[in-house]
Amino acid sequence: MKTSNTILGIIGAAAAGALLGVLFAPDKGSKTRQKIADKSKDYKDEFKGKLDNIVSTGKDLMNQGKAKYNNAKAEVSDGIEHVTN
């Protein structure tokens, strides 16, 4: 029950802030909408760049892991071959 009250409070505060923002906005609606669209695009581009960086880092780590696995596998195979001969 406490969590739902907190969520409702947050939603209510956001709605009140949006209403006050519209009422006291210094620019015309079209300018405000354009600013919002521009800022949204900026945030989207920033998020995409960070996500691409995370994916690239993940791929690099995965490739490093595969290389270590293949090296260890080759060493074990060589060791087994050496012991059996």
Secondary structure, DSSP 8 states (H G I E B T S, - for coil): -HHHHHHHHHHHHHHHHHHHHHHT-SS-HHHHHHHHHHHHHHHHHHHHHHHHHHHHHHHHHHHHHHHHHHHHHHHHHHHHHHHH-
